[in-house]
Amino acid sequence: MATIEIETDDEKIHQLLRGDRGMAVLLEPILNQILQAEMTEHLRAEPGEETDDRRGYRNGTYDRKLTTRVGTIELEVPRDREGTFQTALFQRYQRSEKALVLTLMQMVVQGVSTSRVKEITTELCGREFSKSTVSRLAQDLDEQVQAWAERPLEQEYPFLMLDAMQLKVRRQKAVRSTTAMLAVGISEDGQREILGLEMAFGETKEGWRRFIRQLKERGLSGVELATSDAHEGLQQALQEAFPGLIWQRCQSHFRRNVLDRTPSDYRDEMHEVLDQILEADSQEEAHTRLDDIRDRLEEKAPSALDTLEEGFYEATAVLALPEKYRKRLRTTNMLERFIQEIRRREKPVRIFPNMDSAYRLVGALCAETHEEWSTGRRYLNMDEYFEWRTDRSDEDTVSEEATVNGKRATEATAVPA
């Protein structure tokens, strides 16, 4: 008789803990909130609140670093004017750390439990908080993700990448495939940012349209080129949202599409053919190279040639940009690598109990990675891009003036009927 292994939530949690860095990005704000809650209980008043029971006033904060199993955390410890406030958190933290991190993982896997938050905050601080304080702390995990997801996009993002991944989520009394849509932008400063996340029942045109509309409502603008796979609904949603956009079909996906229709004994040569075409200096040169080998492809791989010709212009659209930007913008590989990291962290969970838990975990990883990317080394130097954009704008102006002048000359020399 076959043995059925059922993985418990505790096993899932311990696997999540073994991931490097884990939920450090969420641990820091939660501990800071616990410190603020402790000060509120000490003063018997919220910041700015006037009550008959108030026992003093806040007086700023001081920085304190705490070394944990998920990295060094920088905390802002509150002070009061009289200097009477003392936190028990640091003295108790070392023996309570495991329980605290396990609680955070339970929030990811099972959802936020007020009773568990009350238990751990009591352990950390040596006394019980009020019910309202505990409820507020219990909501903090979702609020941190929501703050990232709803932040305004205040710069322009000339380059955009979009992709989707499928997650298994229990909904409507069954385990169903659920789509997580992701968007990465490269700002005018040349920094990478994870712009947003959208959970949907499926990857549809309407889903992509809704996601892109939300990004625009938050301020997404200035998009010059977008890279994605050939999902028809996504392509249409992009062109509707950004008229005149250069749409780059991901060359990695395109290569696979062509090779899938190539006879096995010709695939090595087809790799070389694709290298020659996709790495040309311009679309015109790429098309010339395709014309030079068209007869050979018609003989050796006619179906692959059809796929190549059908997607040629979209797959070589990036050649319109200066050369230094092409390699990083011709595929969605950067976003694919991030999706693989989500897969690694999501693997212990396997099946999410609901949509909220899926959004919570993926959103936490998005917020963490966004912080690393947006504050790290600049991804692209944008100087040549702005020169290219200015030159193209000047060419468009000259072309438009020539069209207008030609029309006027035609009208002036026209013979009346």
C-alpha positions as CSV (number, residue, x, y, z in Angstrom):
1,M,0.0,0.0,0.0
2,A,1.4,3.4,-1.0
3,T,2.3,5.8,1.8
4,I,0.9,9.3,1.4
5,E,3.1,12.0,2.8
6,I,1.3,15.1,4.0
7,E,3.6,18.1,4.7
8,T,2.5,20.1,7.8
9,D,2.4,23.8,8.1
10,D,5.3,23.5,10.6
11,E,7.5,21.8,8.0
12,K,6.6,24.4,5.4
13,I,7.6,27.1,7.9
14,H,11.0,25.6,8.7
15,Q,11.7,25.3,5.0
16,L,10.9,29.0,4.6
17,L,13.3,29.8,7.4
18,R,16.1,28.1,5.7
19,G,15.9,30.5,2.8
20,D,18.5,33.2,2.8
21,R,17.3,36.4,4.4
22,G,13.8,35.1,4.7
23,M,11.3,37.8,5.8
24,A,13.9,40.3,7.2
25,V,12.3,43.1,5.2
26,L,9.1,42.5,7.2
27,L,10.7,41.8,10.6
28,E,12.2,45.2,10.9
29,P,9.0,47.3,10.6
30,I,7.1,44.9,12.9
31,L,9.7,45.2,15.6
32,N,9.6,49.0,15.2
33,Q,5.9,48.9,15.6
34,I,6.2,46.8,18.8
35,L,8.6,49.4,20.2
36,Q,6.1,52.2,19.4
37,A,3.2,50.1,20.9
38,E,5.3,49.6,24.1
39,M,5.8,53.4,24.3
40,T,2.0,53.9,23.8
41,E,1.3,51.6,26.6
42,H,3.9,53.3,28.8
43,L,2.4,56.8,28.1
44,R,-1.2,55.6,28.0
45,A,-1.7,57.7,24.8
46,E,-1.1,57.5,21.1
47,P,1.2,60.1,19.4
48,G,-0.6,63.4,19.5
49,E,-3.5,62.0,21.5
50,E,-4.6,64.0,24.6
51,T,-6.1,61.8,27.3
52,D,-6.8,62.2,31.1
53,D,-4.5,59.2,31.7
54,R,-1.5,60.5,29.7
55,R,1.7,60.0,31.6
56,G,4.2,62.0,29.5
57,Y,5.3,62.8,26.0
58,R,7.5,61.3,23.3
59,N,10.9,62.8,22.6
60,G,12.0,61.3,19.2
61,T,14.0,58.1,18.8
62,Y,17.5,56.7,18.7
63,D,19.0,54.0,16.4
64,R,19.8,50.5,17.6
65,K,21.1,47.6,15.5
66,L,19.9,44.1,16.3
67,T,21.7,41.0,14.9
68,T,19.2,38.2,14.0
69,R,19.2,35.0,12.0
70,V,17.7,36.8,9.1
71,G,20.3,39.6,9.1
72,T,21.1,42.9,10.9
73,I,18.0,44.9,11.6
74,E,18.0,48.7,12.3
75,L,15.5,49.8,14.9
76,E,14.3,53.2,16.0
77,V,13.8,53.1,19.7
78,P,11.4,55.7,21.1
79,R,12.3,58.0,24.0
80,D,10.1,60.0,26.3
81,R,10.9,63.5,27.7
82,E,11.3,62.3,31.3
83,G,13.6,59.4,30.3
84,T,11.5,56.9,32.2
85,F,10.7,54.6,29.3
86,Q,12.7,51.3,29.1
87,T,12.0,48.5,26.7
88,A,12.3,44.9,27.6
89,L,12.5,43.8,24.0
90,F,16.3,43.6,23.6
91,Q,16.8,41.7,26.8
92,R,14.2,39.1,25.9
93,Y,14.8,39.0,22.2
94,Q,17.5,36.4,21.9
95,R,15.5,33.6,23.6
96,S,12.3,34.7,21.8
97,E,13.7,35.2,18.3
98,K,12.8,31.8,17.0
99,A,9.2,32.1,18.2
100,L,9.0,35.6,16.6
101,V,10.3,34.5,13.2
102,L,8.1,31.4,13.3
103,T,5.1,33.6,14.0
104,L,5.9,35.7,10.9
105,M,6.2,32.5,8.8
106,Q,2.8,31.4,10.2
107,M,1.4,34.7,9.0
108,V,2.6,33.9,5.5
109,V,1.5,30.3,5.4
110,Q,-1.7,30.4,7.4
111,G,-2.8,34.1,7.6
112,V,-2.4,36.6,10.4
113,S,-3.5,35.3,13.9
114,T,-4.2,37.9,16.6
115,S,-3.8,35.4,19.3
116,R,-0.3,34.4,18.1
117,V,0.7,38.0,17.8
118,K,-0.5,38.6,21.4
119,E,1.5,35.6,22.6
120,I,4.7,36.6,21.0
121,T,4.5,40.3,22.0
122,T,3.8,39.3,25.5
123,E,6.9,37.1,25.4
124,L,9.1,39.8,24.0
125,C,8.0,42.7,26.2
126,G,7.0,40.9,29.4
127,R,3.5,42.1,29.7
128,E,0.2,42.0,27.7
129,F,-0.8,44.8,25.4
130,S,-4.3,46.1,24.9
131,K,-6.5,44.3,22.5
132,S,-6.5,47.2,20.1
133,T,-2.7,47.3,20.1
134,V,-2.4,43.6,19.4
135,S,-4.9,43.8,16.5
136,R,-3.0,46.7,15.0
137,L,0.3,44.7,15.2
138,A,-1.5,41.7,13.6
139,Q,-2.3,43.8,10.5
140,D,1.2,45.1,10.1
141,L,2.4,42.4,7.7
142,D,-0.3,43.1,5.1
143,E,0.1,46.8,5.6
144,Q,3.8,46.7,4.8
145,V,3.1,44.9,1.5
146,Q,0.2,47.2,0.7
147,A,2.3,50.3,1.3
148,W,4.8,49.0,-1.3
149,A,2.0,48.0,-3.8
150,E,0.3,51.4,-3.6
151,R,3.2,53.8,-3.5
152,P,3.1,56.5,-6.1
153,L,5.4,56.2,-9.1
154,E,6.9,59.6,-9.3
155,Q,9.6,59.2,-12.0
156,E,9.3,58.3,-15.7
157,Y,10.1,54.7,-16.6
158,P,11.4,54.6,-20.2
159,F,11.8,50.8,-20.1
160,L,9.2,48.3,-18.9
161,M,9.2,44.5,-18.5
162,L,6.1,42.4,-17.8
163,D,5.6,38.7,-17.2
164,A,3.3,36.3,-15.3
165,M,3.7,33.2,-13.2
166,Q,1.2,30.6,-12.1
167,L,0.6,29.7,-8.4
168,K,-1.6,27.0,-6.9
169,V,-4.2,28.5,-4.6
170,R,-7.1,26.9,-2.8
171,R,-10.3,28.8,-3.8
172,Q,-13.9,27.8,-4.5
173,K,-13.3,24.5,-2.6
174,A,-10.6,23.3,-5.0
175,V,-6.9,23.9,-5.8
176,R,-6.8,26.2,-8.8
177,S,-4.1,27.8,-10.9
178,T,-3.9,31.5,-10.2
179,T,-1.9,34.1,-12.1
180,A,0.5,36.6,-10.5
181,M,1.3,39.4,-12.9
182,L,4.6,41.3,-12.4
183,A,6.0,44.6,-13.8
184,V,9.6,45.8,-13.6
185,G,10.6,49.3,-14.7
186,I,13.9,51.0,-15.3
187,S,13.6,54.6,-14.3
188,E,15.0,57.7,-15.9
189,D,17.8,57.5,-13.3
190,G,18.7,54.0,-14.6
191,Q,17.5,52.2,-11.5
192,R,15.5,48.9,-11.6
193,E,12.3,48.9,-9.6
194,I,9.6,46.3,-9.2
195,L,6.6,48.5,-10.0
196,G,3.7,46.3,-9.1
197,L,2.0,42.9,-8.5
198,E,-1.6,41.8,-9.5
199,M,-3.3,38.5,-8.6
200,A,-5.8,37.3,-11.1
201,F,-7.8,34.2,-11.8
202,G,-6.1,33.8,-15.2
203,E,-3.8,35.5,-17.7
204,T,-6.3,37.4,-19.9
205,K,-6.3,40.7,-21.8
206,E,-8.7,42.2,-19.3
207,G,-6.4,41.2,-16.4
208,W,-3.4,42.8,-18.1
209,R,-5.5,45.8,-19.0
210,R,-6.6,46.2,-15.3
211,F,-3.0,45.8,-14.0
212,I,-1.5,48.3,-16.4
213,R,-4.4,50.8,-15.7
214,Q,-3.6,50.6,-12.0
215,L,0.1,51.2,-12.7
216,K,-0.8,54.3,-14.7
217,E,-3.1,55.5,-12.0
218,R,-0.2,55.3,-9.6
219,G,1.9,57.5,-12.0
220,L,3.5,55.1,-14.5
221,S,4.5,57.3,-17.5
222,G,7.2,57.9,-20.1
223,V,7.3,54.3,-21.3
224,E,9.3,54.1,-24.5
225,L,9.8,50.4,-24.9
226,A,8.1,47.4,-23.2
227,T,9.5,43.8,-23.3
228,S,7.2,40.8,-22.8
229,D,6.3,37.4,-24.2
230,A,3.9,37.2,-27.2
231,H,0.7,36.9,-25.1
232,E,-1.8,38.7,-27.4
233,G,-3.8,40.2,-24.6
234,L,-0.7,41.7,-23.0
235,Q,0.5,43.1,-26.2
236,Q,-2.9,44.7,-26.9
237,A,-3.2,46.1,-23.4
238,L,0.3,47.7,-23.7
239,Q,-0.5,49.3,-27.1
240,E,-3.8,50.7,-25.8
241,A,-2.2,52.2,-22.7
242,F,0.9,53.6,-24.4
243,P,0.2,54.6,-28.0
244,G,3.4,54.7,-30.1
245,L,5.1,52.3,-27.7
246,I,8.0,50.1,-29.1
247,W,7.0,46.6,-28.2
248,Q,9.9,44.1,-27.9
249,R,9.0,40.5,-28.1
250,C,11.2,38.6,-25.6
251,Q,13.9,37.0,-27.7
252,S,14.3,34.1,-25.4
253,H,10.7,33.1,-25.8
254,F,11.0,33.9,-29.6
255,R,14.0,31.6,-30.0
256,R,12.2,28.8,-28.2
257,N,9.1,29.3,-30.5
258,V,11.3,29.0,-33.6
259,L,13.4,26.1,-32.4
260,D,10.2,24.2,-31.4
261,R,9.3,24.2,-35.1
262,T,12.8,23.3,-36.3
263,P,13.7,19.7,-37.2
264,S,16.0,18.2,-34.5
265,D,18.9,17.6,-37.0
266,Y,18.9,21.3,-38.0
267,R,18.6,23.0,-34.6
268,D,22.4,23.6,-34.1
269,E,22.4,25.6,-37.4
270,M,19.2,27.4,-36.5
271,H,20.9,28.7,-33.3
272,E,23.6,30.2,-35.4
273,V,21.0,31.7,-37.8
274,L,19.1,33.3,-35.0
275,D,22.3,34.7,-33.6
276,Q,23.1,36.3,-36.9
277,I,19.7,37.9,-37.3
278,L,18.9,39.0,-33.8
279,E,22.4,40.5,-33.2
280,A,22.4,42.7,-36.3
281,D,23.1,46.4,-36.0
282,S,19.7,47.4,-37.4
283,Q,16.4,45.9,-38.5
284,E,17.4,46.6,-42.1
285,E,20.6,44.6,-41.7
286,A,18.7,41.8,-39.8
287,H,16.2,41.6,-42.7
288,T,19.0,41.4,-45.3
289,R,20.6,38.5,-43.4
290,L,17.2,36.8,-43.3
291,D,16.8,37.2,-47.0
292,D,20.3,35.8,-47.6
293,I,19.4,32.5,-46.0
294,R,15.7,32.3,-46.8
295,D,16.0,29.7,-49.5
296,R,18.0,27.4,-47.2
297,L,15.4,27.8,-44.5
298,E,12.6,27.0,-46.9
299,E,14.3,23.8,-47.7
300,K,15.5,22.7,-44.2
301,A,12.9,24.2,-41.8
302,P,9.9,25.7,-43.5
303,S,7.7,25.8,-40.4
304,A,10.4,27.5,-38.4
305,L,10.8,30.1,-41.2
306,D,7.1,30.9,-41.0
307,T,7.4,31.5,-37.2
308,L,10.6,33.6,-37.8
309,E,9.0,35.8,-40.4
310,E,5.8,36.2,-38.4
311,G,7.6,37.6,-35.3
312,F,10.6,39.2,-37.0
313,Y,9.8,42.9,-36.5
314,E,8.6,42.5,-32.9
315,A,11.7,40.4,-32.0
316,T,14.1,42.9,-33.5
317,A,12.3,46.1,-32.3
318,V,15.1,46.7,-29.7
319,L,17.5,47.4,-32.5
320,A,16.0,50.9,-32.8
321,L,17.7,51.7,-29.5
322,P,21.4,52.6,-29.0
323,E,23.5,49.4,-28.8
324,K,24.4,49.6,-25.1
325,Y,20.7,49.1,-24.1
326,R,19.9,46.2,-26.4
327,K,21.3,43.2,-24.5
328,R,19.5,43.9,-21.3
329,L,16.2,44.9,-22.9
330,R,15.8,42.3,-25.6
331,T,14.6,39.6,-23.1
332,T,12.6,39.3,-19.9
333,N,15.4,37.3,-18.4
334,M,15.9,39.7,-15.5
335,L,12.2,39.2,-14.5
336,E,12.4,35.5,-15.1
337,R,15.3,35.2,-12.6
338,F,13.2,37.0,-10.0
339,I,10.3,34.6,-10.7
340,Q,12.7,31.7,-10.1
341,E,13.5,33.2,-6.7
342,I,9.8,33.4,-5.9
343,R,9.5,29.8,-7.0
344,R,12.3,28.9,-4.6
345,R,10.7,30.6,-1.6
346,E,7.2,29.4,-2.6
347,K,8.2,25.8,-3.0
348,P,7.7,24.8,0.7
349,V,4.2,26.2,0.7
350,R,3.2,24.5,-2.6
351,I,-0.5,25.2,-2.2
352,F,-1.6,28.5,-0.8
353,P,-4.7,28.4,1.5
354,N,-6.2,31.5,-0.1
355,M,-5.5,34.4,-2.4
356,D,-4.4,36.7,0.5
357,S,-1.7,34.4,1.6
358,A,-0.3,34.1,-2.0
359,Y,-0.4,37.9,-2.3
360,R,1.3,38.3,1.1
361,L,4.3,36.0,0.3
362,V,4.9,37.2,-3.3
363,G,4.3,40.8,-2.3
364,A,6.8,40.5,0.5
365,L,9.4,39.2,-1.8
366,C,8.6,42.0,-4.3
367,A,9.0,44.6,-1.6
368,E,12.3,43.1,-0.4
369,T,13.8,42.9,-3.9
370,H,12.5,46.3,-4.9
371,E,14.3,47.8,-2.0
372,E,17.6,46.1,-2.9
373,W,17.3,47.1,-6.6
374,S,16.2,50.7,-6.2
375,T,18.9,51.5,-3.6
376,G,21.7,49.4,-5.2
377,R,24.0,50.0,-8.1
378,R,22.6,51.8,-11.1
379,Y,21.4,49.3,-13.7
380,L,21.8,51.4,-16.8
381,N,23.4,54.7,-17.6
382,M,20.6,56.6,-19.4
383,D,22.7,59.5,-21.0
384,E,22.8,57.9,-24.5
385,Y,19.1,57.1,-24.2
386,F,18.2,60.8,-23.7
387,E,20.4,61.8,-26.6
388,W,18.7,59.2,-28.8
389,R,15.3,60.4,-27.7
390,T,16.1,64.0,-28.4
391,D,17.5,63.2,-31.9
392,R,14.4,61.1,-32.7
393,S,12.2,63.9,-31.6
394,D,14.1,66.4,-33.9
395,E,13.7,64.0,-36.8
396,D,10.0,63.7,-36.2
397,T,9.7,67.5,-36.1
398,V,11.6,67.9,-39.4
399,S,9.5,65.1,-41.0
400,E,6.3,66.7,-39.8
401,E,7.3,70.2,-41.2
402,A,8.2,68.7,-44.5
403,T,4.8,67.0,-44.8
404,V,3.0,70.3,-43.9
405,N,5.1,72.3,-46.4
406,G,4.6,69.8,-49.1
407,K,0.9,69.9,-48.6
408,R,0.9,73.7,-48.8
409,A,2.9,73.7,-52.0
410,T,0.4,71.2,-53.5
411,E,-2.5,73.4,-52.6
412,A,-0.8,76.5,-53.9
413,T,-0.2,75.0,-57.3
414,A,-3.5,73.2,-57.7
415,V,-5.6,74.3,-60.7
416,P,-9.1,75.3,-59.8
417,A,-11.8,73.1,-61.2
